[in-house]
Amino acid sequence: SSTFYVRVDDDWRYDGIKSLESRRLGMIADYLYGDEFDSYVADNAENLNRVQTVAGSGTALISNVRKLIGGRIDVIIEDPFVMAWLLKQHPEFESK
């Protein structure tokens, strides 16, 4: 399962694919999240105001978190266990 993450000062909540249309989504390249979501990503792959992907072994999620904190993206999709592990390794990200 995947979870959406936003900055602590952002009260946005995922409410279906349409709720992503006003958000800049950060995700890791080549991950699959299910047919409807993957179709949204494919349809918006060239639109950096909708979807931004990063790649890199062990660094992609850190890049996305930094982009989120810096305001370059609005939301990250990630496995909650992976995000929990990252936050444990990088507590400086946790309250942002």
Order of alpha helices (4+ residues) and beta strands (2+ residues): beta-beta-alpha-beta-alpha-beta-alpha
